[in-house]
């Protein structure tokens, strides 16, 4: 079992550390060459989605990764990663992979004062720490999207098929249960 972590920009290292902690191999993906190593699941980290979207295209990673996700490779997008997966971005014309039928509002808690931590319920796990950094929210979704967590009345985690998204950053806490939930989606137990 190996998990690919998109490593172009943003908080990928924290995901790699969390995987290490669980004894799961990771593969940092920076170029098409990296895709020659097989991997079973993909993490799209937090960061700046506009920059990541541009780099994905410039480095020719956009279509290969889109194909893998479309073919059912389990994917977890945290924060900017969730923005990359969303089919609609409120008030914006450009989307990125656009494979998950959700409407996402970027920087939903404000740009400057938008970073904070809380504790919230995650379906199937229980109470977890939630760290938000200029976080998006899920503002609308297809009926087949299953909401997993809310903060202050806003949807902040969801699942659709083989796709998991969280507006917050479990990888910035010591709590690995959301990662374990994701690994569970791949059919492996940790
Ligand atoms: N605000 C960022 C964006 O729109 C996401 C922030 C994050 O990933 N922590 O891309």
Boltz pocket constraint, residues with backbone or C-beta under 6 A from the ligand:
constraints:
  - pocket:
      binder: B
      contacts: [[A, 45], [A, 46], [A, 47], [A, 48], [A, 49], [A, 50], [A, 78], [A, 79], [A, 80], [A, 81], [A, 83], [A, 106], [A, 107], [A, 133], [A, 134], [A, 135], [A, 136], [A, 167]]
      max_distance: 6.0
